[in-house]
Amino acid sequence: MTAFRALLITILLSLSIYTLKVGSMHGWNLLPIFFGDIFALNWPGQFNYDFTLMLTLSSLWTMWRNRFSAQGIGLGMLALMGGSLFLSTYLLYLTFKCRADMKQVLLGGNVSQA
């Protein structure tokens, strides 16, 4: 579990630093560039589209884990927009909340169905 938490912290810190650096150099208006590449049908667009689908899966998992409650839907929207910054933070929080029980971390309120 320590290695998993270390990985999550590394992701969170390195991506935060990278994001702050890029944002300070190029501004914070990401969405027109992000979707512009998708509509251009180029390789950066293919990557962005693939990433969008991964964000969608992360969002749906987060909502499902929370049994599509209002809180779960809110967290799912954060997952959709927050990407790895959200997911690494959320998983790190869950490893402590669930006392490192990965079944509970991954299944949440659905643990009784497993």
N, C-alpha and C positions, 0 to 999 in steps of 0.2 A: 504493500500500500504506500509505503514511503516513496518508492520510485514513481508511482503513479501521481502522487501529490507533487513531487518534484517536477515531473513533466508538465503538469497543469500550471504550476507557478512559472516555469520557464516559458511556456506558451503565453501566458498572461503578460508577463513582464516584457518579453522580447517583442510581442506584437504591439503592446502599448507604446513602447519606445519607437518602433518602426512607424506606427500610425501617426504619432505626434510629429515625427520628423517629416514624413510625407505631407501631412496636413499643413505644417508650417512653410514648406517649400512650394506647395502647389495649390493651397487653399482647401476648403472643406466642402466644396460643391461636387461631391463624388457622383451622384446619381446620373446627371447628364452624360458624363464620361462613361460610366459603367454600362448604362443601357445603350448609349451610342455605339459602343463597341459590339454589343450583341446584335443590334440592327444592321451593322456594317458587314456582318457575316465574315468576320476574320478570326484569326486564332485567338487574339485577346478576347473577342466576343464569345468564342466557343468556351474558353476557360470561364468567363463570367457567367455564361448560361449553366455550365456544369456546377459552378459554385452556388448559383441560385437554387438549383435543385437540391444540393446538399443542405443548404440553409432551410429549404422547405422540409426536408426529412428531419432535421434537427428540431424545427418548430413543431412538427407533428408529433415527434417523440415526446417533447416537453409537455405538450398539451395532453397526450395520451397518458403519460406518467402521472399527471395530476388529474386524471379522469375527466378531462374537458370541463373542469370547474372554471369559474370566472378568473380565479388566480392563475390556473393553468393556461387559459387562453391568453391572459396578459403576459405570462412568462413566455408563451409560444411566440407572441408578437416580438418580444425582446430578442428571442432566439433568431427570428427571421431577420431582424435588422442588426443585431449585435454580433452575429457570427461567432468566431472563436473567442472573442473577448467575453461574450456572454457565456458561451458553453464552458469554457475553462473555469470561469468564476463559479458558475452554477454547479458543475461537477465537484469542484473543490469544496464548496459549501456542503454539498450532499455527502461527501465522504466523511465529514465531521458530524453532520446531523445524524447520519445513519450508522455512525460508529464503525465505518469501514466495511459494512455489510454490503457487498457489491450487488447482491440480489435486491436488496432494498433500494440501493442507489439507482439501479437500472429500472426496476419495476414500480417503485413508489407504491401508490395506492392499489396497484394491480398485483401485488405480491401474493395475495391469496389465490389468484387464478393460476399461478405457476405450479 
